């Protein structure tokens, strides 16, 4: 069973900066595909990997800073999308780190973390945004959820 790695404070900041940069670059590639951003949810990819592999601090820092830095530098994501993306990223990082610490990083655990995080956020958004918006990630983002799950599992399994 792969465990979450413990990092020093400086290592956490270094890895966070790397994951933030990757989380900003990856969406630019996926947005070349029509609907690729909504379908593949690339801004959350390294958030989940960081949280499950290195703990909630790195995952949370990556989740919060990625959309803010991306917006400030490139104007993407749009400012109107920031609250939603911050909540989803924070939930994904906290749930991912919690389940990885409790049960390890196995494929089914990664999948459970992704589904649980997006369900939790959907339930929070439901009274404010309606069902179609709150659970849109399950309609259009299934390829992204699969990619995050596989990526987190492979990273923990093969990268020491």
N, C-alpha and C positions, 0 to 999 in steps of 0.2 A: 504494500500500500504506500503510495507516494504521499509524503507529508508536506505541509506548507513549510517553506524555508524561512528562517529567521534572518533578517537583514539589519545592519546598523542604520542609524539615521541618515548618514551620508549615502549609503548604498540605496536606501529607499528613495531618496531624492534623485539619485543618478538613474535608477531604473524607471522611476516615474517619468522623468524627462524623456527617456528613450521611448517609453510606451505612449506618452502623450504625442510625441512626434509621429510615431507609427499610426496612432489612432487618427491623426490629422491627415496623414498621407494616404492611408488606405481608402477613406471615402472618396478622395479625388479620383482614384482609379475606378472605383465602382460606379461613380456618377457618370462615367463615360458610357455605361450601359443604360439604356432608357429604363427608368424606374429602379435602377440598381441600388440606390441608397435606401429606399424604402423596403426593397426586397431582401437585401443582404445585411442591413443594420451594421455596416462596417465600423461605425464610431464606437461600438461597444465591444469589439473583438478583443483588443488588448486589455480592456478593462477587466473582462472576465479572466483572462489568462493571468494578469497581474494579481488579481484578488485571490484566485485559487492557488496560485503557485507561491506568492510572496506575502499574502495576508491582506487584511482589510485596509490597513493604512495606505499601502501602495495602490490597491484597487480603487479606494475612495478618492485619493488624490488624482489619479488618472481620470476617474469618472467625472470629477468636478472641473478639473482644469482643461480637459480636451475640448469641450464645446465652447468654453469661454475664450481660450486662446485661439481656437479656430475662427470664432466670430470676430475677435479683435484683429487678427491678421488678414483673413480672407473674406470676412463677411458671411461665412458659412460655417455652421448653420445660422440661419436667420435669427435675429434677436427674439422674435416671437416664439421660436421653437425652443429656446434655452430652458425655460422652466421644466417643460416636459422631458427634455433630454437629460437634464440634471437629476431629476427624480428617477428616471429609468436607470441611468448609469449608477447612481448611488445605491439603488435597490439591488441591482445586479452585482455590484461589488460587495455589498454587505452579505447578501444571501450566498453568493459564491464563496466568499471567505469562510463564512460560518459552516457551510456543508463540507467544504474541503478540510477544515480543521477537525470537524466532528467525525466524518466518515471517509476521508481521503479523496483522492482525485481518481475516480473510476468513471468510465464512460456514462453509466446510468446516473451517477451522482452529478456529473456535469450537466446532463440533460435535465435532471430534476431541478438543479439550481437555476438554469435558464428559464424553464417553464414557470417555476415558483416566483421568480423575480418579476417576470412580465405579467403574471396573474395578479400578484400583489399590487403592482402599479395600476393595472387595469381596474381593479376593484376600487382603488383610491380615485381614479379619474372618472369612474362610471357616473356618479351623481352630478358631476360638473360638465362632462363632455358628451355623455351618451354612450351607448354600447358600441356603436360602429367605430367611434374614435378610440375608446378606451381599450378595445381589443383588436385594433387594426393590425398589430404585430402578428397575431395568430392567423390573420387572413393573408397578408402580403409578406410578412417577414419570416415565414417558416424556413426558407433556404438560409437566411442569416442565422436563425437559431440553430440550425443543423451545423452550419459552418463554425459558430462559436463553440458549440459542444465538442465537435471533432477537434477543433484547434486547441482548446484547453486540455482535452484528454491527451492528444498527441504530444503537446508541449511538455506536459508533466511526465509522460511516459518515456520520451526519448531525449529530452534535453535536461541534462543534469547540471 
